[in-house]
């Protein structure tokens, strides 16, 4: 099945620091890089590297030529994108020595989608496939409704969370992808052990993937629950770990793999990703993931199902 990703494209300005800058503090960075990024770009590349046929949709800013080249080099089809004279979205990213990151976003062309462009793109894509969305673009709710009306499957990664998410027709989604913070905001209450169940009770027709960082992931689909831990590795940079997990997870479910096998693939892929610096460049291929599982260099934990 083919993926159409109405996804964000960002220019990442990455600063390596010992610890995050605190309010009122000025500090020197240890290194600086400019990378291609955005949750949309990362997830398109992850899904393509996993083996999916991916079309990326959106507006390419006047400074975003290298972002298109990055997508194309990973095998993503960019023929449905439109050029814009405006500036691309960008991110200011601090990466601490712990491997954790702190990200400040500017929307740019990611926030300039129009309903006319969305309609034209959906018509060109056809009526067989999955539409992938993140919360870094505008008109997300409208895209969910339009895609669902056409009979397309729809997946939303509700990140980064904002109050707008509460206005989206989540009940129309085939998959909702969230971390603990996003899931707790949607469900209300705390990010406790009952979070996945609360989300499932709210949206019983929607498959839910709950990513838990170093604690692994949980998911539910049609009343069937699964969970997996994480591979124990030394993290260098966690920037694209969640996007890698999402891309490989969607590949697995679309290809008809079992949820257990899908979770194992996504877990190993994200474990490889965090051991490498950068965002899109740190995402492994399916061949790398399967080789790591075959030679035992990375063995995913057992999947628990109930």
VEXLUM-723447 format. One line per 8 residues: for each residue x, y, z of N, C-alpha, C. Coordinates in nm, 3 decimals, always signed. Layout:
X/Y/Z/X/Y/Z/X/Y/Z; ... $
END
This chain:
+0.084/-0.119/+0.000/+0.000/+0.000/+0.000/+0.088/+0.125/+0.000; +0.043/+0.227/-0.071/+0.121/+0.349/-0.088/+0.087/+0.451/+0.020; +0.186/+0.529/+0.061/+0.167/+0.635/+0.160/+0.172/+0.772/+0.092; +0.075/+0.858/+0.125/+0.078/+0.999/+0.087/+0.097/+1.077/+0.216; +0.212/+1.140/+0.231/+0.244/+1.212/+0.353/+0.233/+1.362/+0.331; +0.126/+1.423/+0.384/+0.118/+1.569/+0.388/+0.207/+1.613/+0.505; +0.335/+1.620/+0.480/+0.430/+1.631/+0.591/+0.513/+1.757/+0.591; +0.559/+1.792/+0.709/+0.643/+1.910/+0.727/+0.783/+1.887/+0.672 $
+0.844/+1.996/+0.626/+0.984/+1.999/+0.586/+1.052/+2.110/+0.664; +1.156/+2.078/+0.736/+1.226/+2.179/+0.816/+1.375/+2.180/+0.786; +1.432/+2.297/+0.797/+1.577/+2.311/+0.798/+1.618/+2.312/+0.945; +1.697/+2.214/+0.984/+1.736/+2.200/+1.125/+1.870/+2.269/+1.151; +1.869/+2.361/+1.244/+1.992/+2.422/+1.294/+2.023/+2.354/+1.427; +2.127/+2.272/+1.428/+2.154/+2.183/+1.541/+2.278/+2.231/+1.617; +2.260/+2.251/+1.748/+2.367/+2.297/+1.836/+2.396/+2.189/+1.940; +2.520/+2.144/+1.946/+2.559/+2.045/+2.046/+2.598/+2.117/+2.174 $
+2.537/+2.077/+2.286/+2.564/+2.142/+2.414/+2.586/+2.035/+2.521; +2.649/+2.076/+2.631/+2.664/+1.980/+2.741/+2.529/+1.956/+2.808; +2.459/+2.065/+2.840/+2.322/+2.060/+2.893/+2.242/+2.171/+2.826; +2.108/+2.160/+2.829/+2.025/+2.260/+2.764/+2.045/+2.399/+2.824; +2.032/+2.501/+2.741/+2.040/+2.639/+2.787/+1.923/+2.667/+2.882; +1.953/+2.727/+2.995/+1.852/+2.760/+3.094/+1.807/+2.906/+3.079; +1.689/+2.942/+3.131/+1.643/+3.081/+3.122/+1.747/+3.179/+3.178; +1.777/+3.282/+3.100/+1.874/+3.382/+3.142/+2.019/+3.344/+3.118 $
+2.044/+3.223/+3.069/+2.181/+3.174/+3.049/+2.226/+3.195/+2.906; +2.354/+3.229/+2.887/+2.418/+3.233/+2.757/+2.537/+3.137/+2.762; +2.545/+3.048/+2.663/+2.657/+2.953/+2.664/+2.706/+2.927/+2.523; +2.829/+2.882/+2.513/+2.887/+2.843/+2.385/+2.841/+2.701/+2.350; +2.811/+2.680/+2.222/+2.781/+2.545/+2.177/+2.912/+2.473/+2.144; +2.907/+2.341/+2.151/+3.026/+2.259/+2.126/+3.041/+2.226/+1.978; +2.930/+2.236/+1.903/+2.933/+2.208/+1.759/+2.805/+2.263/+1.698; +2.807/+2.280/+1.564/+2.690/+2.333/+1.492/+2.680/+2.264/+1.357 $
+2.556/+2.226/+1.320/+2.530/+2.163/+1.191/+2.399/+2.215/+1.135; +2.387/+2.214/+1.003/+2.259/+2.237/+0.938/+2.216/+2.106/+0.874; +2.098/+2.057/+0.911/+2.048/+1.930/+0.861/+1.909/+1.946/+0.802; +1.870/+1.850/+0.721/+1.731/+1.842/+0.677/+1.650/+1.777/+0.789; +1.526/+1.823/+0.808/+1.446/+1.769/+0.916/+1.298/+1.799/+0.899; +1.228/+1.795/+1.009/+1.082/+1.803/+1.010/+1.028/+1.663/+1.028; +0.925/+1.649/+1.113/+0.868/+1.517/+1.137/+0.816/+1.456/+1.008; +0.761/+1.540/+0.919/+0.710/+1.489/+0.792/+0.820/+1.430/+0.707 $
+0.927/+1.505/+0.689/+1.040/+1.456/+0.609/+1.098/+1.329/+0.670; +1.120/+1.331/+0.802/+1.177/+1.214/+0.868/+1.090/+1.090/+0.850; +0.958/+1.107/+0.865/+0.869/+0.991/+0.854/+0.857/+0.942/+0.711; +0.860/+1.034/+0.613/+0.862/+0.990/+0.473/+0.986/+0.907/+0.444; +1.101/+0.955/+0.491/+1.226/+0.884/+0.467/+1.228/+0.750/+0.541; +1.178/+0.748/+0.664/+1.175/+0.622/+0.739/+1.086/+0.519/+0.671; +0.967/+0.561/+0.627/+0.876/+0.468/+0.560/+0.935/+0.419/+0.429; +1.001/+0.510/+0.355/+1.062/+0.472/+0.227/+1.179/+0.376/+0.250 $
+1.262/+0.404/+0.350/+1.375/+0.315/+0.379/+1.328/+0.180/+0.431; +1.210/+0.179/+0.493/+1.154/+0.052/+0.537/+1.103/-0.031/+0.421; +1.069/+0.036/+0.310/+1.022/-0.037/+0.192/+0.889/+0.008/+0.136; +0.827/+0.111/+0.195/+0.700/+0.160/+0.144/+0.722/+0.251/+0.023; +0.621/+0.257/-0.065/+0.618/+0.356/-0.172/+0.558/+0.482/-0.113; +0.635/+0.590/-0.109/+0.594/+0.711/-0.038/+0.592/+0.831/-0.132; +0.478/+0.902/-0.132/+0.467/+1.032/-0.197/+0.464/+1.138/-0.086; +0.551/+1.238/-0.097/+0.549/+1.348/-0.001/+0.475/+1.465/-0.063 $
+0.383/+1.525/+0.014/+0.305/+1.639/-0.033/+0.329/+1.757/+0.059; +0.325/+1.877/+0.000/+0.345/+1.998/+0.078/+0.407/+2.106/-0.008; +0.449/+2.214/+0.056/+0.507/+2.327/-0.015/+0.656/+2.334/+0.016; +0.736/+2.344/-0.090/+0.882/+2.356/-0.076/+0.919/+2.503/-0.083; +0.975/+2.556/+0.025/+1.013/+2.697/+0.029/+1.131/+2.728/-0.062; +1.154/+2.858/-0.078/+1.262/+2.902/-0.169/+1.400/+2.857/-0.123; +1.413/+2.825/+0.005/+1.540/+2.781/+0.060/+1.543/+2.630/+0.084; +1.443/+2.558/+0.029/+1.429/+2.417/+0.063/+1.469/+2.318/-0.044 $
+1.548/+2.362/-0.142/+1.587/+2.270/-0.249/+1.658/+2.146/-0.198; +1.745/+2.161/-0.100/+1.820/+2.045/-0.050/+1.730/+1.949/+0.028; +1.615/+2.001/+0.078/+1.520/+1.912/+0.145/+1.455/+1.817/+0.045; +1.420/+1.870/-0.073/+1.366/+1.785/-0.179/+1.469/+1.682/-0.222; +1.593/+1.725/-0.235/+1.699/+1.632/-0.275/+1.716/+1.521/-0.172; +1.703/+1.554/-0.045/+1.716/+1.454/+0.060/+1.603/+1.350/+0.051; +1.480/+1.396/+0.027/+1.368/+1.305/+0.010/+1.390/+1.213/-0.110; +1.428/+1.273/-0.222/+1.446/+1.197/-0.345/+1.557/+1.094/-0.331 $
+1.665/+1.131/-0.262/+1.777/+1.038/-0.244/+1.736/+0.915/-0.163; +1.635/+0.931/-0.078/+1.586/+0.818/+0.003/+1.479/+0.738/-0.068; +1.443/+0.779/-0.191/+1.343/+0.706/-0.267/+1.202/+0.757/-0.252; +1.186/+0.878/-0.194/+1.053/+0.938/-0.178/+1.015/+1.012/-0.305; +0.892/+0.994/-0.352/+0.842/+1.062/-0.472/+0.793/+1.202/-0.432; +0.848/+1.306/-0.495/+0.812/+1.445/-0.462/+0.733/+1.512/-0.574; +0.677/+1.435/-0.666/+0.610/+1.493/-0.782/+0.481/+1.567/-0.746; +0.425/+1.543/-0.629/+0.302/+1.610/-0.589/+0.328/+1.738/-0.508 $
+0.453/+1.772/-0.488/+0.485/+1.892/-0.412/+0.476/+2.017/-0.499; +0.457/+2.132/-0.435/+0.452/+2.260/-0.505/+0.561/+2.351/-0.450; +0.616/+2.435/-0.539/+0.718/+2.533/-0.497/+0.649/+2.656/-0.440; +0.714/+2.718/-0.344/+0.663/+2.841/-0.281/+0.776/+2.943/-0.271; +0.745/+3.072/-0.290/+0.849/+3.175/-0.275/+0.877/+3.208/-0.129; +0.801/+3.150/-0.037/+0.820/+3.178/+0.105/+0.934/+3.092/+0.162; +0.970/+3.118/+0.287/+1.079/+3.042/+0.350/+1.024/+2.912/+0.408; +1.108/+2.812/+0.412/+1.072/+2.683/+0.467/+1.059/+2.690/+0.619 $
+0.994/+2.590/+0.675/+0.996/+2.577/+0.819/+1.137/+2.550/+0.866; +1.166/+2.589/+0.989/+1.298/+2.555/+1.043/+1.289/+2.526/+1.192; +1.392/+2.463/+1.241/+1.397/+2.423/+1.382/+1.533/+2.460/+1.441; +1.530/+2.509/+1.564/+1.650/+2.531/+1.642/+1.658/+2.416/+1.742; +1.760/+2.332/+1.729/+1.768/+2.209/+1.808/+1.893/+2.210/+1.896; +1.871/+2.191/+2.025/+1.983/+2.165/+2.116/+1.992/+2.014/+2.138; +2.110/+1.959/+2.119/+2.134/+1.818/+2.150/+2.235/+1.813/+2.265; +2.190/+1.761/+2.380/+2.275/+1.757/+2.498/+2.363/+1.632/+2.497 $
+2.466/+1.633/+2.580/+2.556/+1.519/+2.587/+2.483/+1.391/+2.629; +2.369/+1.406/+2.695/+2.290/+1.290/+2.735/+2.222/+1.223/+2.617; +2.220/+1.292/+2.500/+2.151/+1.240/+2.382/+2.011/+1.296/+2.367; +1.959/+1.362/+2.471/+1.826/+1.421/+2.463/+1.830/+1.549/+2.380; +1.711/+1.589/+2.328/+1.708/+1.709/+2.245/+1.597/+1.804/+2.290; +1.614/+1.931/+2.256/+1.515/+2.036/+2.283/+1.497/+2.113/+2.153; +1.371/+2.130/+2.107/+1.346/+2.179/+1.972/+1.249/+2.297/+1.973; +1.288/+2.406/+1.903/+1.202/+2.522/+1.882/+1.170/+2.530/+1.733 $
+1.039/+2.534/+1.698/+0.995/+2.528/+1.558/+0.944/+2.663/+1.507; +0.969/+2.688/+1.377/+0.903/+2.796/+1.304/+0.835/+2.732/+1.183; +0.705/+2.757/+1.165/+0.627/+2.683/+1.066/+0.662/+2.708/+0.921; +0.681/+2.834/+0.880/+0.711/+2.865/+0.741/+0.608/+2.805/+0.646; +0.656/+2.747/+0.536/+0.566/+2.693/+0.434/+0.485/+2.573/+0.484; +0.525/+2.513/+0.595/+0.447/+2.403/+0.651/+0.307/+2.448/+0.693; +0.292/+2.578/+0.719/+0.164/+2.631/+0.765/+0.087/+2.702/+0.654; +0.122/+2.676/+0.528/+0.062/+2.748/+0.416/-0.013/+2.659/+0.318 $
-0.051/+2.538/+0.360/-0.133/+2.452/+0.274/-0.269/+2.516/+0.251; -0.326/+2.493/+0.134/-0.461/+2.542/+0.102/-0.552/+2.424/+0.073; -0.682/+2.445/+0.088/-0.776/+2.336/+0.059/-0.776/+2.301/-0.089; -0.753/+2.401/-0.175/-0.745/+2.373/-0.319/-0.629/+2.278/-0.347; -0.512/+2.305/-0.288/-0.396/+2.218/-0.308/-0.423/+2.078/-0.252; -0.484/+2.071/-0.135/-0.514/+1.942/-0.074/-0.607/+1.860/-0.163; -0.712/+1.923/-0.214/-0.807/+1.852/-0.301/-0.738/+1.801/-0.427; -0.657/+1.886/-0.489/-0.587/+1.847/-0.612/-0.491/+1.730/-0.585 $
-0.423/+1.735/-0.472/-0.326/+1.630/-0.439/-0.395/+1.498/-0.410; -0.504/+1.502/-0.335/-0.579/+1.379/-0.307/-0.636/+1.319/-0.435; -0.684/+1.403/-0.525/-0.736/+1.353/-0.653/-0.626/+1.286/-0.733; -0.507/+1.346/-0.733/-0.395/+1.290/-0.809/-0.346/+1.160/-0.747; -0.356/+1.147/-0.616/-0.307/+1.029/-0.545/-0.395/+0.907/-0.571; -0.524/+0.928/-0.581/-0.614/+0.815/-0.605/-0.687/+0.772/-0.479; -0.744/+0.654/-0.483/-0.832/+0.609/-0.376/-0.784/+0.482/-0.307; -0.655/+0.451/-0.319/-0.600/+0.332/-0.256/-0.468/+0.368/-0.189 $
-0.465/+0.365/-0.058/-0.342/+0.398/+0.013/-0.370/+0.456/+0.149; -0.266/+0.508/+0.211/-0.275/+0.566/+0.344/-0.224/+0.709/+0.342; -0.298/+0.800/+0.402/-0.256/+0.938/+0.418/-0.195/+0.954/+0.557; -0.074/+1.004/+0.561/+0.000/+1.023/+0.686/+0.008/+1.171/+0.719; -0.013/+1.205/+0.844/-0.012/+1.345/+0.889/+0.064/+1.358/+1.020; +0.117/+1.479/+1.043/+0.173/+1.516/+1.172/+0.113/+1.651/+1.210; +0.138/+1.696/+1.331/+0.081/+1.823/+1.376/+0.178/+1.939/+1.355; +0.253/+1.936/+1.246/+0.344/+2.045/+1.212/+0.296/+2.122/+1.088 $
+0.179/+2.086/+1.034/+0.124/+2.159/+0.920/-0.014/+2.213/+0.957; -0.068/+2.300/+0.873/-0.203/+2.349/+0.894/-0.304/+2.258/+0.824; -0.432/+2.278/+0.853/-0.544/+2.208/+0.790/-0.541/+2.057/+0.811; -0.487/+2.014/+0.923/-0.478/+1.871/+0.951/-0.617/+1.808/+0.962; -0.707/+1.872/+1.036/-0.841/+1.819/+1.050/-0.914/+1.807/+0.918; -0.896/+1.908/+0.833/-0.960/+1.906/+0.703/-0.906/+1.792/+0.616; -0.776/+1.766/+0.624/-0.718/+1.658/+0.545/-0.771/+1.523/+0.593; -0.783/+1.506/+0.725/-0.838/+1.381/+0.778/-0.977/+1.356/+0.721 $
-1.061/+1.458/+0.724/-1.199/+1.443/+0.676/-1.204/+1.414/+0.526; -1.124/+1.487/+0.448/-1.124/+1.470/+0.303/-1.071/+1.332/+0.265; -0.963/+1.289/+0.328/-0.904/+1.159/+0.296/-0.997/+1.045/+0.336; -1.058/+1.057/+0.453/-1.150/+0.954/+0.499/-1.270/+0.944/+0.407; -1.320/+1.057/+0.361/-1.435/+1.059/+0.271/-1.404/+0.987/+0.141; -1.278/+0.992/+0.098/-1.237/+0.923/-0.024/-1.213/+0.774/-0.002; -1.224/+0.729/+0.121/-1.202/+0.589/+0.151/-1.057/+0.553/+0.176; -0.971/+0.654/+0.191/-0.830/+0.629/+0.219/-0.810/+0.601/+0.368 $
-0.713/+0.519/+0.401/-0.673/+0.502/+0.539/-0.598/+0.627/+0.582; -0.605/+0.659/+0.711/-0.542/+0.782/+0.761/-0.470/+0.752/+0.892; -0.346/+0.800/+0.902/-0.269/+0.790/+1.026/-0.223/+0.929/+1.066; -0.234/+0.960/+1.194/-0.190/+1.090/+1.247/-0.091/+1.068/+1.359; +0.026/+1.130/+1.345/+0.118/+1.143/+1.458/+0.090/+1.280/+1.520; +0.025/+1.281/+1.634/-0.023/+1.407/+1.695/+0.090/+1.479/+1.768; +0.197/+1.505/+1.695/+0.315/+1.569/+1.751/+0.364/+1.679/+1.657; +0.410/+1.790/+1.713/+0.405/+1.825/+1.855/+0.262/+1.860/+1.896 $
+0.226/+1.828/+2.020/+0.088/+1.847/+2.064/+0.054/+1.996/+2.074; -0.068/+2.029/+2.034/-0.127/+2.162/+2.059/-0.275/+2.141/+2.083; -0.341/+2.245/+2.130/-0.485/+2.234/+2.157/-0.565/+2.204/+2.031; -0.509/+2.232/+1.914/-0.579/+2.204/+1.788/-0.611/+2.055/+1.774; -0.527/+1.971/+1.831/-0.548/+1.827/+1.819/-0.687/+1.787/+1.869; -0.734/+1.855/+1.972/-0.864/+1.822/+2.029/-0.978/+1.850/+1.931; -0.954/+1.931/+1.829/-1.058/+1.961/+1.730/-1.055/+1.865/+1.611; -0.954/+1.779/+1.603/-0.943/+1.688/+1.489/-1.040/+1.571/+1.504 $
-1.093/+1.519/+1.393/-1.183/+1.403/+1.399/-1.103/+1.274/+1.416; -1.050/+1.254/+1.537/-0.964/+1.139/+1.565/-1.038/+1.007/+1.542; -1.169/+1.010/+1.560/-1.248/+0.888/+1.540/-1.244/+0.837/+1.397; -1.202/+0.923/+1.301/-1.193/+0.881/+1.160/-1.058/+0.817/+1.128; -0.964/+0.822/+1.221/-0.830/+0.772/+1.195/-0.826/+0.620/+1.200; -0.738/+0.562/+1.116/-0.705/+0.421/+1.127/-0.597/+0.400/+1.233; -0.503/+0.496/+1.242/-0.398/+0.489/+1.343/-0.372/+0.628/+1.402; -0.369/+0.634/+1.535/-0.325/+0.751/+1.609/-0.192/+0.716/+1.675 $
-0.090/+0.796/+1.647/+0.044/+0.772/+1.700/+0.079/+0.885/+1.796; +0.107/+0.850/+1.922/+0.137/+0.951/+2.024/+0.244/+0.899/+2.118; +0.312/+0.994/+2.186/+0.395/+0.956/+2.299/+0.315/+0.979/+2.427; +0.379/+0.961/+2.542/+0.305/+0.972/+2.668/+0.247/+1.111/+2.691; +0.323/+1.214/+2.658/+0.276/+1.351/+2.680/+0.156/+1.381/+2.592; +0.169/+1.348/+2.464/+0.059/+1.374/+2.369/-0.064/+1.291/+2.403; -0.042/+1.165/+2.437/-0.153/+1.078/+2.471/-0.228/+1.126/+2.594; -0.154/+1.172/+2.696/-0.217/+1.220/+2.818/-0.297/+1.347/+2.792 $
-0.247/+1.433/+2.704/-0.321/+1.555/+2.670/-0.453/+1.522/+2.600; -0.449/+1.424/+2.511/-0.569/+1.386/+2.437/-0.670/+1.317/+2.528; -0.621/+1.226/+2.614/-0.711/+1.148/+2.698/-0.751/+1.221/+2.825; -0.672/+1.319/+2.867/-0.695/+1.383/+2.995/-0.634/+1.300/+3.106; -0.589/+1.366/+3.211/-0.529/+1.292/+3.322/-0.379/+1.275/+3.306; -0.325/+1.177/+3.378/-0.181/+1.157/+3.383/-0.135/+1.052/+3.281; -0.004/+1.055/+3.255/+0.056/+0.954/+3.167/+0.090/+0.833/+3.252; -0.013/+0.761/+3.295/+0.007/+0.647/+3.384/-0.010/+0.516/+3.309 $
-0.013/+0.406/+3.383/-0.021/+0.275/+3.319/-0.154/+0.252/+3.248; -0.255/+0.330/+3.281/-0.385/+0.314/+3.217/-0.407/+0.401/+3.096; -0.301/+0.471/+3.050/-0.318/+0.568/+2.941/-0.367/+0.503/+2.813; -0.305/+0.393/+2.773/-0.346/+0.328/+2.647/-0.492/+0.284/+2.655; -0.533/+0.232/+2.769/-0.671/+0.188/+2.783/-0.768/+0.305/+2.774; -0.732/+0.420/+2.833/-0.819/+0.537/+2.826/-0.832/+0.586/+2.683; -0.723/+0.584/+2.609/-0.728/+0.624/+2.468/-0.814/+0.527/+2.387; -0.799/+0.398/+2.416/-0.878/+0.297/+2.345/-1.026/+0.312/+2.376 $
-1.059/+0.348/+2.499/-1.199/+0.367/+2.536/-1.258/+0.488/+2.464; -1.177/+0.592/+2.446/-1.223/+0.713/+2.377/-1.242/+0.689/+2.228; -1.150/+0.611/+2.168/-1.151/+0.590/+2.023/-1.142/+0.440/+1.991; -1.249/+0.366/+2.016/-1.244/+0.219/+2.002/-1.224/+0.170/+1.860; -1.255/+0.254/+1.760/-1.240/+0.212/+1.620/-1.103/+0.247/+1.563; -1.022/+0.318/+1.640/-0.892/+0.367/+1.593/-0.779/+0.284/+1.653; -0.686/+0.238/+1.569/-0.565/+0.175/+1.619/-0.478/+0.281/+1.685; -0.418/+0.248/+1.798/-0.338/+0.346/+1.872/-0.199/+0.290/+1.898 $
-0.098/+0.366/+1.859/+0.041/+0.334/+1.889/+0.090/+0.436/+1.991; +0.130/+0.388/+2.108/+0.180/+0.472/+2.216/+0.329/+0.445/+2.232; +0.413/+0.541/+2.195/+0.557/+0.523/+2.207/+0.602/+0.574/+2.343; +0.695/+0.501/+2.405/+0.735/+0.529/+2.544/+0.885/+0.552/+2.558; +0.951/+0.594/+2.450/+1.094/+0.622/+2.457/+1.174/+0.500/+2.496; +1.258/+0.516/+2.598/+1.345/+0.406/+2.640/+1.267/+0.291/+2.703; +1.136/+0.313/+2.731/+1.053/+0.207/+2.788/+0.982/+0.124/+2.682; +1.002/+0.158/+2.553/+0.944/+0.078/+2.446/+0.818/+0.139/+2.389 $
+0.719/+0.056/+2.361/+0.596/+0.102/+2.297/+0.482/+0.006/+2.329; +0.360/+0.057/+2.318/+0.239/-0.023/+2.334/+0.146/+0.011/+2.219; +0.060/-0.082/+2.182/-0.041/-0.049/+2.081/-0.165/-0.134/+2.102; -0.274/-0.084/+2.045/-0.400/-0.157/+2.050/-0.469/-0.140/+1.916; -0.526/-0.247/+1.866/-0.604/-0.245/+1.741/-0.713/-0.350/+1.753; -0.837/-0.306/+1.734/-0.952/-0.397/+1.739/-0.956/-0.479/+1.868; -0.924/-0.413/+1.979/-0.929/-0.481/+2.108/-0.811/-0.570/+2.140; -0.712/-0.577/+2.049/-0.593/-0.660/+2.069/-0.478/-0.571/+2.115 $
-0.422/-0.600/+2.232/-0.318/-0.516/+2.291/-0.181/-0.583/+2.279; -0.078/-0.500/+2.258/+0.059/-0.550/+2.248/+0.153/-0.448/+2.312; +0.266/-0.497/+2.363/+0.368/-0.407/+2.417/+0.505/-0.468/+2.394; +0.606/-0.379/+2.387/+0.744/-0.422/+2.367/+0.834/-0.326/+2.442; +0.944/-0.377/+2.495/+1.045/-0.292/+2.557/+1.136/-0.234/+2.450; +1.250/-0.181/+2.491/+1.344/-0.123/+2.396/+1.475/-0.199/+2.399; +1.552/-0.185/+2.292/+1.688/-0.239/+2.290/+1.776/-0.149/+2.376; +1.861/-0.208/+2.454/+1.947/-0.130/+2.543/+2.075/-0.089/+2.469 $
+2.077/+0.035/+2.423/+2.191/+0.088/+2.350/+2.229/+0.224/+2.408; +2.348/+0.273/+2.376/+2.391/+0.405/+2.420/+2.343/+0.508/+2.318; +2.255/+0.598/+2.361/+2.198/+0.697/+2.270/+2.298/+0.809/+2.244; +2.315/+0.841/+2.115/+2.397/+0.955/+2.073/+2.308/+1.075/+2.042; +2.195/+1.050/+1.975/+2.103/+1.157/+1.936/+1.965/+1.094/+1.913; +1.866/+1.138/+1.989/+1.732/+1.079/+1.980/+1.639/+1.155/+1.886; +1.692/+1.251/+1.808/+1.608/+1.342/+1.732/+1.504/+1.273/+1.646; +1.542/+1.172/+1.569/+1.448/+1.110/+1.473/+1.401/+0.972/+1.518 $
+1.422/+0.938/+1.645/+1.390/+0.803/+1.691/+1.241/+0.773/+1.679; +1.157/+0.866/+1.725/+1.013/+0.844/+1.716/+0.963/+0.838/+1.574; +1.018/+0.923/+1.487/+0.979/+0.923/+1.346/+1.021/+0.793/+1.278; +1.138/+0.742/+1.315/+1.183/+0.614/+1.260/+1.090/+0.501/+1.303; +1.054/+0.500/+1.431/+0.962/+0.398/+1.481/+0.830/+0.405/+1.405; +0.778/+0.527/+1.386/+0.649/+0.544/+1.318/+0.655/+0.495/+1.174; +0.762/+0.532/+1.102/+0.774/+0.493/+0.962/+0.782/+0.343/+0.944; +0.861/+0.276/+1.027/+0.873/+0.131/+1.018/+0.747/+0.062/+1.066 $
+0.680/+0.118/+1.167/+0.556/+0.059/+1.215/+0.450/+0.062/+1.106; +0.434/+0.176/+1.039/+0.334/+0.186/+0.933/+0.367/+0.093/+0.817; +0.495/+0.080/+0.786/+0.535/-0.016/+0.682/+0.486/-0.155/+0.719; +0.511/-0.196/+0.843/+0.474/-0.330/+0.884/+0.325/-0.357/+0.878; +0.246/-0.265/+0.931/+0.101/-0.290/+0.932/+0.043/-0.285/+0.791; +0.100/-0.200/+0.705/+0.050/-0.191/+0.568/+0.089/-0.312/+0.485; +0.201/-0.373/+0.520/+0.246/-0.491/+0.448/+0.182/-0.619/+0.499; +0.098/-0.607/+0.601/+0.030/-0.724/+0.653/+0.112/-0.807/+0.750 $
+0.222/-0.752/+0.803/+0.298/-0.824/+0.905/+0.217/-0.828/+1.033; +0.246/-0.922/+1.118/+0.180/-0.926/+1.248/+0.222/-0.804/+1.330; +0.140/-0.766/+1.426/+0.176/-0.655/+1.512/+0.306/-0.684/+1.586; +0.324/-0.807/+1.628/+0.446/-0.843/+1.700/+0.570/-0.823/+1.613; +0.567/-0.873/+1.490/+0.681/-0.855/+1.400/+0.701/-0.708/+1.367; +0.592/-0.636/+1.350/+0.600/-0.493/+1.321/+0.667/-0.418/+1.436; +0.629/-0.447/+1.558/+0.690/-0.381/+1.673/+0.838/-0.415/+1.686; +0.874/-0.539/+1.654/+1.016/-0.576/+1.661/+1.098/-0.499/+1.558 $
+1.047/-0.490/+1.436/+1.118/-0.414/+1.332/+1.135/-0.268/+1.372; +1.027/-0.207/+1.418/+1.032/-0.065/+1.453/+1.125/-0.040/+1.571; +1.128/-0.134/+1.664/+1.215/-0.119/+1.782/+1.362/-0.123/+1.745; +1.399/-0.218/+1.661/+1.539/-0.228/+1.618/+1.577/-0.108/+1.531; +1.487/-0.064/+1.444/+1.515/+0.051/+1.359/+1.543/+0.175/+1.443; +1.461/+0.199/+1.545/+1.481/+0.317/+1.629/+1.608/+0.303/+1.713; +1.643/+0.180/+1.751/+1.766/+0.159/+1.828/+1.889/+0.190/+1.745; +1.886/+0.154/+1.616/+1.997/+0.191/+1.527/+2.002/+0.342/+1.511 $
+1.886/+0.403/+1.496/+1.878/+0.548/+1.473/+1.942/+0.627/+1.586; +1.913/+0.594/+1.713/+1.962/+0.675/+1.824/+2.112/+0.661/+1.845; +2.174/+0.563/+1.782/+2.319/+0.547/+1.795/+2.396/+0.630/+1.693; +2.321/+0.706/+1.610/+2.383/+0.787/+1.507/+2.345/+0.933/+1.525; +2.434/+1.028/+1.492/+2.397/+1.169/+1.501/+2.309/+1.212/+1.385; +2.233/+1.319/+1.406/+2.150/+1.373/+1.298/+2.009/+1.322/+1.303; +1.929/+1.371/+1.208/+1.788/+1.333/+1.202/+1.766/+1.234/+1.087; +1.734/+1.285/+0.967/+1.705/+1.197/+0.854/+1.823/+1.105/+0.822 $
+1.945/+1.156/+0.837/+2.063/+1.077/+0.802/+2.086/+0.960/+0.897; +2.021/+0.962/+1.012/+2.042/+0.855/+1.110/+1.946/+0.738/+1.091; +1.849/+0.751/+1.000/+1.746/+0.649/+0.982/+1.803/+0.532/+0.902; +1.791/+0.409/+0.952/+1.846/+0.293/+0.880/+1.753/+0.243/+0.771; +1.804/+0.155/+0.688/+1.723/+0.086/+0.587/+1.669/-0.044/+0.645; +1.570/-0.100/+0.578/+1.515/-0.229/+0.621/+1.623/-0.336/+0.618; +1.711/-0.331/+0.519/+1.820/-0.429/+0.510/+1.908/-0.422/+0.634; +1.942/-0.300/+0.678/+2.024/-0.284/+0.799/+1.953/-0.339/+0.921 $
+1.824/-0.313/+0.931/+1.748/-0.359/+1.046/+1.743/-0.511/+1.050; +1.710/-0.572/+0.937/+1.701/-0.718/+0.934/+1.838/-0.782/+0.958; +1.945/-0.721/+0.908/+2.079/-0.776/+0.930/+2.115/-0.770/+1.078; +2.080/-0.659/+1.145/+2.109/-0.646/+1.288/+2.034/-0.752/+1.368; +1.910/-0.782/+1.326/+1.833/-0.885/+1.394/+1.888/-1.024/+1.364; +1.936/-1.044/+1.240/+1.987/-1.175/+1.200/+2.119/-1.208/+1.268; +2.211/-1.108/+1.273/+2.343/-1.138/+1.330/+2.346/-1.122/+1.482; +2.235/-1.080/+1.541/+2.227/-1.072/+1.686/+2.287/-0.947/+1.747 $
+2.330/-0.852/+1.664/+2.386/-0.729/+1.719/+2.280/-0.646/+1.790; +2.154/-0.663/+1.749/+2.042/-0.601/+1.818/+1.927/-0.702/+1.824; +1.890/-0.739/+1.942/+1.781/-0.834/+1.961/+1.666/-0.765/+2.033; +1.553/-0.750/+1.968/+1.441/-0.683/+2.035/+1.384/-0.767/+2.147; +1.328/-0.704/+2.251/+1.263/-0.779/+2.358/+1.142/-0.855/+2.305; +1.095/-0.949/+2.384/+0.976/-1.023/+2.347/+0.853/-0.931/+2.350; +0.762/-0.955/+2.259/+0.637/-0.879/+2.254/+0.534/-0.947/+2.344; +0.474/-0.868/+2.431/+0.367/-0.917/+2.517/+0.232/-0.886/+2.452 $
+0.143/-0.984/+2.446/+0.014/-0.964/+2.384/-0.098/-1.011/+2.474; -0.210/-0.940/+2.471/-0.325/-0.981/+2.551/-0.455/-0.930/+2.490 $
END
